[in-house]
């Protein structure tokens, strides 16, 4: 996860250069580089779904369900990687006002603690996700170290306005994982072996990130005053978003049969394709949250996300079972209707993501707290009542995600109304005539 640091907030007024001497892109160049980043993220997501296509066939529904559940749990544990990227990018970009750091020292410590906790709880995770070996959680936990370091490298590149290098790193991340999936498919790997090659892929990506950032890493300190506290503040809203978009797979694995949980895991990737595929729009929104046109930008961004989502829904609705068979093979053919429902869920996630990213950009936390409440309600509703089928689970998740999207819209519109200047007598007359200046 990333933010676009090419913002007026990241300028110190010295001929367009920051304190580190990084050149700010001109408006036209910035738009081109932003588009390049969007393309790179799109390619990365496409390669990620190709990985799902390969592993769903290689592992089969039962093992794929276990792999997806543990991978999703890993996404929750990798939240600090995304938060490091946001915080480091902000510090590097606004280097005139903040202590600059790569965050590598704190990132290493955090990821080692997470790995240790995962290793200690590996037996419990094995049982909770119906895995064949406790080594799968151990290997997944080990992957957190290179992933978190890569998050720091992405933050450095973004904060330094090196969007070409950042785009390359996104693509490399996807390519190394895809290469691991190819090896797993050709060799017919088990779940444990898949996590082993994914660990190697994460290490390779981190090495590429270190090479791309070698100049900045030599010049910038690895620690930073107040970085841990800033991380905790940034983690809250980001963690709420990740939990909202992840918990469904964990609940499905626990309450559905192994085979049905695998079908749900594959179907849910259709929703995630909408959410993560439109994330670059949310990223562009972040640096514009302090300007006069913030509300207009948000409404345009949400409209674009909704439009993309509806196009995706239309395409999938033509023949849901066909797309599921293409993605996972004949064993998943019965889950076409679930995939269709998951696209609707993905649209709700994507809209909620817009509002949550905008709140992070504005340094606010209310919607993040509401999202945590929605996650708790979602988990309780599924655990206590609606867990008899995949459709029940996806319906509950859609309602909760849509509630956050609507809350974000209402909150932004209400805030916009409060910011409007009061009309004087003359301007009121002009409004009545429909010709306000």
C-alpha positions in Angstrom: 0.0 0.0 0.0 1.3 3.5 -0.8 0.5 7.1 -1.0 1.3 9.7 -3.6 3.8 12.1 -2.1 3.9 14.5 -5.0 1.9 17.1 -3.2 2.3 20.7 -2.2 2.6 19.6 1.4 5.9 18.0 0.5 7.6 21.2 -0.7 9.9 23.4 1.3 10.0 26.3 -1.1 13.5 26.0 -2.5 13.0 26.0 -6.2 10.9 22.9 -6.1 13.4 20.8 -4.3 13.1 19.1 -0.9 15.6 19.0 1.9 17.1 15.9 0.4 17.6 17.5 -3.0 14.9 15.4 -4.6 13.4 17.1 -7.6 9.7 17.7 -7.5 8.0 16.7 -10.8 6.3 19.4 -12.8 2.6 19.2 -13.1 2.6 17.4 -16.5 5.4 15.1 -15.5 3.7 14.3 -12.2 0.5 13.3 -14.0 2.5 11.0 -16.3 4.4 9.4 -13.4 1.1 9.0 -11.5 -0.3 7.2 -14.5 2.8 5.1 -14.7 2.3 4.1 -11.1 -1.3 3.3 -11.7 -0.3 1.1 -14.7 2.3 -0.7 -12.6 -0.2 -1.3 -9.8 -2.6 -2.6 -12.4 0.0 -5.0 -13.8 0.9 -6.1 -10.3 -2.7 -6.9 -9.5 -3.2 -8.7 -12.8 -0.1 -10.9 -12.1 -1.4 -11.5 -8.6 -4.7 -12.9 -9.9 -2.7 -15.0 -12.4 -1.0 -16.5 -9.3 -4.4 -17.3 -7.8 -5.4 -18.9 -11.0 -2.4 -21.2 -10.9 -2.5 -22.1 -7.2 -6.2 -22.8 -7.2 -5.7 -25.5 -9.8 -2.5 -26.8 -8.2 -3.8 -27.1 -4.7 -7.5 -27.9 -5.3 -10.4 -26.4 -3.3 -9.6 -27.9 0.1 -5.9 -27.0 0.2 -6.5 -23.7 -1.6 -8.9 -22.7 1.1 -6.3 -23.3 3.7 -3.6 -21.5 1.8 -5.9 -18.5 1.2 -7.0 -18.3 4.9 -3.4 -18.4 6.1 -2.3 -15.9 3.4 -5.1 -13.6 4.5 -4.0 -13.9 8.1 -0.5 -12.9 6.8 -2.0 -9.8 5.2 -3.3 -8.8 8.6 0.1 -9.3 10.1 1.7 -7.3 7.2 -0.3 -4.2 8.1 2.9 -2.6 9.5 4.5 -2.9 6.1 1.8 -0.7 4.6 1.9 1.7 7.5 5.7 2.0 7.2 5.3 2.9 3.6 2.8 5.7 4.4 4.8 7.1 7.3 8.2 6.9 5.6 6.9 8.5 2.4 5.4 11.3 4.3 8.6 12.0 6.3 10.9 11.8 3.3 8.6 14.0 1.1 8.1 16.7 3.9 11.8 16.5 4.9 11.9 20.2 5.7 9.4 19.7 8.5 10.0 16.2 9.7 13.0 14.1 10.9 13.8 11.9 7.9 14.3 8.2 8.4 14.2 5.0 6.4 12.5 3.2 9.3 14.6 0.1 8.7 15.6 -0.3 12.3 12.1 -0.2 13.7 10.8 -2.3 10.8 13.3 -5.1 11.5 12.3 -5.2 15.2 8.6 -5.2 14.5 8.8 -7.9 11.9 11.0 -10.2 14.1 8.4 -9.8 16.9 5.6 -10.7 14.5 7.5 -13.7 13.2 8.2 -15.0 16.8 4.6 -14.6 17.7 3.5 -16.5 14.6 6.0 -19.3 15.2 4.9 -19.7 18.8 1.2 -19.9 17.7 1.8 -22.1 14.7 0.1 -25.1 16.1 -3.0 -23.1 16.9 -3.1 -21.6 13.4 -2.7 -25.1 11.9 -5.8 -26.3 13.7 -7.8 -23.1 13.2 -7.3 -23.1 9.4 -7.3 -26.9 9.0 -3.7 -27.1 7.7 -1.6 -30.3 7.4 1.5 -28.8 9.0 2.5 -26.2 11.5 5.4 -25.3 9.3 3.1 -23.3 7.0 2.4 -20.6 9.6 6.1 -20.5 10.5 7.1 -19.9 6.9 4.4 -17.4 6.4 5.6 -15.5 9.5 9.2 -15.5 8.2 7.9 -13.8 5.1 6.9 -10.8 7.2 10.5 -9.6 7.6 11.4 -9.1 3.9 7.8 -7.8 3.3 8.1 -5.1 6.0 11.6 -4.0 4.8 10.2 -3.7 1.3 7.4 -1.5 2.6 10.1 0.9 3.9 11.9 0.9 0.6 8.6 1.7 -1.2 8.1 4.6 1.2 11.6 6.0 0.6 11.1 5.8 -3.2 7.6 7.4 -3.0 8.8 10.2 -0.7 11.7 10.9 -2.9 9.4 11.2 -5.9 11.1 8.2 -7.7 7.9 6.9 -9.1 9.6 5.0 -11.9 11.6 3.0 -9.4 8.6 2.5 -7.2 6.6 1.3 -10.2 9.4 -1.1 -11.0 9.4 -2.4 -7.5 5.7 -3.1 -7.6 6.1 -5.1 -10.8 9.1 -7.0 -9.4 7.0 -7.9 -6.3 4.4 -9.5 -8.5 6.9 -11.2 -10.9 8.8 -12.9 -8.1 5.6 -14.2 -6.6 4.4 -15.3 -10.0 7.7 -17.1 -10.6 7.2 -18.9 -7.2 3.7 -19.9 -8.3 5.0 -21.3 -11.6 7.6 -23.4 -9.8 4.9 -24.6 -7.4 2.6 -25.5 -10.2 5.2 -27.4 -12.3 6.5 -29.3 -9.3 3.0 -29.9 -7.8 4.0 -28.4 -4.4 2.0 -28.8 -1.2 0.8 -25.8 0.9 4.0 -25.9 3.0 6.2 -25.9 -0.1 4.2 -23.0 -1.6 4.8 -20.9 1.5 8.5 -21.8 1.3 8.9 -20.5 -2.3 6.9 -17.4 -1.4 9.4 -16.7 1.3 12.2 -16.9 -1.3 10.2 -14.5 -3.6 9.8 -12.0 -0.8 13.5 -12.1 0.0 14.3 -11.5 -3.7 11.9 -8.5 -3.8 13.5 -7.0 -0.7 16.9 -7.2 -2.2 15.7 -5.4 -5.4 14.2 -2.7 -3.2 17.4 -2.3 -1.3 19.4 -2.0 -4.5 16.9 0.7 -5.8 17.2 2.6 -2.5 20.9 2.2 -1.9 21.7 5.9 -2.3 18.9 7.1 0.0 19.6 4.3 2.6 23.3 5.5 2.8 22.2 9.1 3.3 19.2 8.7 5.6 19.2 7.4 9.2 17.6 4.1 10.0 15.9 5.3 13.1 13.7 8.2 13.9 12.2 10.1 16.8 8.5 9.5 17.3 8.3 7.0 14.5 6.7 4.2 16.6 4.0 6.6 17.8 3.3 7.8 14.3 3.2 4.2 13.1 0.6 3.3 15.7 -1.6 6.3 14.6 -1.3 5.4 11.0 -1.8 1.7 11.7 -5.3 2.2 13.1 -7.2 3.3 10.0 -5.1 1.2 7.7 -5.6 -1.9 9.9 -9.4 -1.3 9.9 -9.4 -1.3 6.1 -7.3 -4.5 5.9 -9.5 -6.2 8.4 -12.7 -5.1 6.6 -11.4 -6.6 3.4 -9.9 -9.8 4.8 -12.0 -11.2 7.6 -14.5 -12.8 5.3 -12.0 -15.5 4.1 -11.0 -16.3 7.6 -14.6 -16.7 8.7 -15.5 -18.8 5.6 -12.6 -21.2 6.3 -13.7 -21.6 9.9 -17.5 -22.1 9.4 -17.8 -23.6 5.9 -16.6 -27.1 4.9 -13.0 -27.2 3.5 -14.2 -27.6 0.0 -16.8 -24.8 0.2 -14.2 -22.5 1.9 -11.9 -23.1 -1.1 -14.7 -22.2 -3.5 -15.4 -19.0 -1.4 -11.7 -18.1 -1.4 -11.6 -18.2 -5.2 -14.9 -16.3 -5.6 -13.7 -13.6 -3.2 -10.8 -12.8 -5.5 -13.3 -11.3 -7.9 -14.2 -8.8 -5.2 -10.6 -8.1 -4.3 -9.9 -7.5 -8.0 -12.3 -4.6 -7.9 -11.0 -3.2 -4.5 -7.3 -3.5 -5.1 -7.5 -2.8 -8.8 -8.9 0.6 -8.1 -6.6 1.4 -5.2 -4.4 3.7 -7.3 -7.4 6.0 -7.4 -7.6 6.1 -3.6 -3.8 6.8 -3.5 -4.1 9.8 -5.8 -6.8 11.2 -3.4 -4.5 11.2 -0.3 -2.3 14.3 -1.0 -5.3 16.3 -2.1 -7.2 16.1 1.2 -6.0 19.5 2.5 -6.9 21.6 -0.5 -10.0 23.6 -1.2 -11.3 21.1 -3.8 -11.0 18.0 -1.5 -14.7 17.2 -1.6 -15.0 17.5 -5.3 -11.9 15.3 -5.7 -13.4 12.7 -3.5 -16.8 12.6 -5.3 -15.1 12.3 -8.6 -12.8 9.5 -7.3 -15.8 7.6 -5.8 -17.8 8.0 -9.0 -14.9 6.6 -11.1 -14.5 3.6 -8.7 -18.2 2.9 -8.8 -18.1 3.1 -12.6 -15.2 0.6 -12.9 -17.0 -1.7 -10.4 -20.2 -1.7 -12.3 -18.4 -2.5 -15.5 -16.7 -5.4 -13.8 -20.1 -6.6 -12.4 -21.6 -6.4 -15.9 -18.7 -8.5 -17.4 -18.9 -11.2 -14.7 -22.7 -11.3 -14.8 -22.7 -12.3 -18.5 -21.6 -15.8 -17.4 -20.5 -16.1 -13.8 -19.8 -19.9 -13.9 -17.6 -19.4 -17.0 -15.3 -16.9 -15.3 -15.0 -19.1 -12.2 -14.1 -22.1 -14.3 -11.5 -19.9 -16.1 -10.1 -18.8 -12.8 -9.9 -22.1 -11.0 -11.1 -25.0 -13.2 -14.1 -27.2 -13.2 -14.0 -28.0 -9.5 -15.1 -24.4 -8.8 -17.9 -24.3 -11.4 -20.7 -24.2 -8.7 -19.4 -20.9 -7.2 -20.3 -18.6 -10.1 -23.2 -17.0 -8.2 -20.9 -16.4 -5.2 -18.3 -14.7 -7.4 -21.0 -12.4 -8.7 -22.0 -11.5 -5.2 -18.3 -11.0 -4.3 -18.0 -8.4 -7.1 -20.8 -6.4 -5.4 -18.8 -6.8 -2.1 -15.7 -5.6 -3.9 -17.5 -2.4 -5.1 -18.5 -1.7 -1.5 -14.9 -2.3 -0.3 -13.5 0.0 -3.0 -15.8 2.9 -2.1 -15.1 2.4 1.6 -11.4 2.4 0.7 -11.7 5.9 -0.9 -13.2 7.4 2.2 -10.7 5.7 4.5 -7.7 6.8 2.4 -9.0 10.3 2.4 -9.3 10.2 6.2 -5.7 9.1 6.4 -4.7 11.9 4.1 -6.5 14.4 6.2 -5.0 13.0 9.5 -8.4 12.0 10.9 -9.6 8.8 12.6 -13.4 8.8 13.1 -14.2 6.7 10.1 -11.4 4.3 10.9 -13.0 3.8 14.4 -16.4 3.2 12.7 -14.8 0.6 10.4 -13.5 -1.3 13.4 -17.0 -1.3 14.7 -18.3 -2.6 11.4 -15.7 -5.4 11.5 -16.8 -6.5 15.0 -20.5 -6.4 14.0 -19.6 -8.4 10.8 -17.7 -11.1 12.8 -20.5 -11.4 15.4 -23.3 -11.6 12.9 -21.5 -14.3 11.0 -20.4 -16.2 14.1 -23.8 -16.1 15.8 -26.3 -16.3 12.9 -25.4 -16.2 9.3 -22.7 -18.7 8.5 -24.6 -21.5 6.9 -23.5 -20.7 3.4 -21.1 -18.7 1.3 -24.0 -16.4 0.2 -24.9 -15.6 3.8 -21.3 -14.7 4.6 -20.8 -12.4 1.6 -24.2 -10.7 2.2 -23.3 -9.8 5.8 -19.9 -8.5 4.6 -21.5 -6.4 1.8 -23.9 -4.8 4.2 -21.1 -3.8 6.6 -18.8 -2.5 3.9 -21.6 -0.5 2.3 -22.5 1.0 5.7 -18.9 2.4 5.9 -19.0 3.7 2.3 -22.3 5.5 3.0 -21.0 6.8 6.4 -17.9 8.2 4.6 -20.0 9.9 2.0 -22.4 11.5 4.5 -19.4 12.6 6.7 -17.6 14.3 3.8 -20.8 16.1 2.5 -21.6 17.3 6.0 -18.0 18.6 6.5 -18.2 20.3 3.1 -21.5 22.1 4.2 -19.8 23.3 7.4 -16.9 24.8 5.4 -19.1 26.8 3.0 -18.9 30.5 3.7 -22.1 32.2 4.9 -24.0 34.0 2.2 -24.3 37.8 2.5 -27.5 39.5 1.5 -26.2 40.4 -2.0 -25.0 36.9 -2.8 -28.3 35.5 -1.6 -30.1 37.4 -4.2 -27.6 36.2 -6.8 -28.3 32.6 -5.8 -32.0 33.2 -6.1 -31.4 34.4 -9.7 -29.2 31.4 -10.4 -26.2 33.6 -11.2 -24.0 33.5 -8.1 -20.5 34.7 -8.8 
